């Protein structure tokens, strides 16, 4: 899968993440698509778990239709 995390989702750890302390990240928003974020990234989910990806860019699901949430699997696309 293109945006599969390098590690399974795991509990959040205390303190600042490397991505947060490593400087600014470019985030590209799209009205009908995913949020593109320059990687590597760690995404903290509502339940406190963390999903990681070491890819140079990841697509984060903003519609919550993805079966691989928080990673986009293109489920937002219209099915015709």
C-alpha positions, 0 to 999 in steps of 0.5 A: 500500500503506498502510504502504509506505516513502517511500524504498526500503530502503537501507544503514544509516548511522552514528550515531543516527537522527532517530527515536531522538533525537526522543523516545519513540514509542508502540508497540502490540503485538497477539498476532495482528497487527502491531506498530503504531508511531507514525511517522515511523520507520526500521527497521534490518533484520538485514542492516544495511539501513534501511527508512523510512516518513514515515507517522504510524503504521506496522504492522510485520510480526511473523510474517514472512509479509508480502511487503513485510517489514518492513511488514505486508500482513495476511498474518497473517490466517487465510484461510478 
